[in-house]
């Protein structure tokens, strides 16, 4: 039986609105999760490079826990299990009173999952900075916090910006898993269009093109940022 193509379905109401709503949720989830991942991952990456053994062990445990548990399982744990483990009042608030709990859960789970990768990248970047700069900062009277904030982290982020670009792109792709806990992001809306119209090829092709455009825009932005903040001695190698 021949398939009946109908691309015009994508611009008809309410299907165009569904795609736009799915794109909006995809962007909200991905960008919010990335901000959380950057903050948490940077903190854990810094802790993992401290001279004391216990903080390094705690950072390693954090990375191993969130990086080695599949994201899909983490979504289920945060959404279905964690509210049952909390005191009844808190669990009831998470399940009933919190607006859009599935949205907040997806941002939290995706952010923490990605933060483990960011922590590894940031830690590697800090380690890559020459030890002489750390010693020079200490000799000039800087505190450990000032050394990290003014000397180590600015250079570390410049060093690890290319792998962070890959992690940023992965966040957008992983956001599609939010549909498993009821978030109607782009992939879920495409599935809904397919179930209503039986035009699955058109719906999923549209979602594929949108993801591709997002990836190209993110790559262009990050590559431009990379060139602008590149260290002088690495510009030749980067080109």
C-alpha positions in Angstrom: 0.0 0.0 0.0 1.4 3.4 -1.0 1.9 6.0 1.7 -0.1 9.2 1.2 2.2 12.2 1.8 0.7 15.3 3.2 3.2 17.9 4.2 0.6 20.6 4.6 -0.6 18.9 7.8 2.4 20.5 9.5 1.1 24.0 9.0 -2.5 23.3 9.9 -4.0 24.0 13.3 -3.6 22.6 15.8 -0.6 20.7 14.7 1.7 23.7 14.0 0.9 24.9 17.5 1.8 21.5 18.9 5.2 21.6 17.2 5.8 25.2 18.4 4.8 24.2 22.0 7.1 21.2 21.9 10.0 23.3 20.7 9.4 25.8 23.4 9.5 23.1 26.1 12.5 21.5 24.5 14.4 24.8 24.7 13.2 25.5 28.3 14.3 22.1 29.5 17.6 22.1 27.7 18.7 25.6 28.6 17.6 25.3 32.2 19.3 21.9 32.6 22.5 23.3 31.0 22.6 26.2 33.4 22.2 23.8 36.3 24.9 21.5 34.8 27.3 24.3 34.5 26.9 25.5 38.0 26.9 22.1 39.7 29.5 20.7 37.4 31.9 23.6 38.0 31.5 23.3 41.8 32.2 19.5 41.7 35.1 20.0 39.2 36.7 22.5 41.6 36.2 20.2 44.6 37.7 17.4 42.7 41.0 19.3 42.3 41.4 20.4 45.9 44.5 19.1 47.7 42.5 17.3 50.4 41.6 13.7 49.9 38.1 13.7 51.3 36.7 16.4 49.0 38.2 14.7 46.0 36.6 11.4 47.0 33.2 13.1 47.4 33.5 14.7 44.0 34.5 11.4 42.4 31.5 9.7 44.1 29.2 12.4 42.7 30.6 11.9 39.2 30.4 8.1 39.3 26.8 8.2 40.6 25.3 10.6 38.1 27.4 9.6 35.1 27.0 5.8 35.3 23.2 5.6 36.0 21.3 5.9 32.8 19.4 9.1 32.3 16.1 7.3 31.7 16.4 5.5 35.1 17.3 8.8 36.8 14.2 10.4 35.4 12.1 7.6 36.8 13.8 7.7 40.2 13.4 11.5 40.6 9.7 11.4 39.4 8.4 8.2 40.9 10.7 7.1 43.8 12.1 10.3 45.4 8.7 11.7 46.4 7.8 8.5 48.2 11.1 8.6 50.2 10.5 12.1 51.4 8.3 13.1 54.4 4.7 12.8 53.4 4.1 16.5 53.3 7.1 17.2 51.0 6.2 14.2 48.8 2.6 15.3 48.5 3.8 18.8 47.5 6.0 17.4 44.9 3.3 15.2 43.4 0.2 17.4 43.8 0.9 21.0 44.6 4.1 21.7 42.6 3.0 23.1 39.1 4.2 20.9 36.3 6.2 18.5 38.4 7.3 16.5 35.3 8.8 19.6 33.8 10.9 20.4 36.9 11.9 16.8 37.3 13.2 16.6 33.7 15.2 19.8 34.2 16.7 18.5 37.5 17.5 15.0 36.2 19.0 16.2 33.0 20.9 18.9 34.7 22.5 16.7 37.3 23.2 13.9 34.8 25.0 16.4 32.5 26.8 18.1 35.5 28.8 14.9 36.0 30.3 15.3 32.5 30.9 19.0 33.0 32.7 18.3 36.3 35.1 15.9 34.5 35.7 18.5 31.8 36.3 21.4 34.3 38.5 19.2 36.5 40.6 18.3 33.4 40.8 21.9 32.4 42.0 23.0 35.9 44.6 20.2 35.8 45.8 21.3 32.4 46.7 24.8 33.7 50.4 24.9 34.5 51.2 24.4 38.2 53.5 27.5 38.0 50.4 29.7 37.7 48.9 28.3 40.8 52.1 28.7 42.7 52.5 32.3 41.4 48.9 33.1 42.6 49.7 31.7 46.1 53.0 33.6 46.2 51.2 36.8 45.4 49.0 36.4 48.4 45.8 35.1 46.7 43.5 32.9 48.8 42.4 29.5 47.3 39.1 31.0 46.3 40.8 33.9 44.5 43.2 31.5 42.8 40.4 29.5 41.3 38.2 32.4 40.5 40.8 34.7 38.9 43.5 32.4 37.6 42.5 28.7 37.2 38.8 28.7 36.2 39.1 31.4 33.4 41.8 29.4 31.7 40.2 26.1 32.4 37.0 27.1 30.7 38.9 28.3 27.6 40.7 25.0 27.4 37.6 22.8 27.7 35.2 24.9 25.7 35.3 22.5 22.7 34.2 19.4 24.7 31.6 21.5 26.5 30.1 22.3 23.1 29.5 18.6 22.6 27.9 18.3 26.1 25.7 21.3 25.3 24.5 19.6 22.1 23.8 16.4 24.0 21.5 18.2 26.4 19.2 19.1 23.6 19.1 15.5 22.3 18.7 14.0 25.8 15.7 16.3 26.5 13.6 14.0 24.3 13.6 11.4 27.1 11.4 13.8 29.1 8.5 12.4 27.2 8.7 9.2 29.3 7.4 11.1 32.3 4.7 13.0 30.5 6.5 16.2 29.2 5.1 17.1 25.8 8.4 18.4 24.3 9.2 18.3 20.6 9.5 14.5 20.2 6.3 13.8 22.2 4.4 16.4 20.2 5.6 14.7 17.0 4.3 11.4 18.3 1.0 13.0 19.1 0.7 14.4 15.6 1.4 10.9 14.2 -1.3 9.3 16.4 -3.9 11.9 15.4 -3.2 12.1 11.7 -1.2 8.9 10.8 1.3 11.2 9.1 4.3 10.0 11.0 6.9 10.6 8.3 6.0 14.2 8.1 5.8 14.8 11.8 9.1 13.1 12.6 10.9 14.7 9.7 9.8 18.1 11.0 11.2 17.3 14.4 14.4 16.0 12.9 14.9 19.2 11.0 14.2 21.3 14.1 16.8 19.3 16.1 19.3 19.7 13.3 18.8 23.5 13.1 19.2 23.7 16.9 22.5 21.7 16.7 23.8 23.9 13.9 22.9 27.1 15.8 24.5 25.9 19.0 27.6 24.8 17.2 28.0 28.1 15.4 27.5 30.0 18.6 30.0 27.9 20.6 32.6 28.0 17.8 32.3 31.8 17.6 32.7 32.0 21.4 35.6 29.6 21.3 37.5 31.8 18.8 36.8 34.9 20.8 38.1 33.6 24.1 40.9 31.3 22.9 44.2 31.7 24.6 46.8 33.4 22.4 49.1 30.4 22.4 46.3 28.0 21.3 44.8 30.1 18.5 47.2 28.6 15.9 46.5 25.1 17.0 42.7 25.7 17.0 42.7 26.9 13.4 
